[in-house]
Amino acid sequence: MSWKLTCRDAGDGSGDVILELPDDLLQAAGMAVGDTLELERDPNDSTAIRLTKVVLCDVCNASTAETGHGVLQAQWRDGEAEGMRLCRSCFNYAMATLRSAHRVNHMFDDDEPEQ
């Protein structure tokens, strides 16, 4: 799919432009109002740009565009849900912290299963 969009001057003397994205484009790309997007020129077409949704780590605010992101989430029985999107570094830290807590909590458990 492709769309033709028009950039308009922001009008503040900055040289910035405003690019209004139609709802059908956002929906087709899996994006929503409020998402952070990166623009880059399409190397195969000098008149085209590529939009990439940028997911920022909820802990350190780093972009996960290069590596992807991990998700720590919960769905509680009362219907409440919560979650965090994490960069690789913060995800690894969370996993190491949870593993360490597990080791401490089970430090004196018998290795033999109960019968």
ABEGO torsion letter per residue (X at the ends): XBBBBBBBBAGAGAGBBBBBBBAAAAAAAGBBBGBBBBBBBBAABAABBBBBBBBBBAAAGBBAAAAEBBBBBBBBAAGBBBBBBBBAAAAAAAAAAAAAAAAAAAAABBABBBX
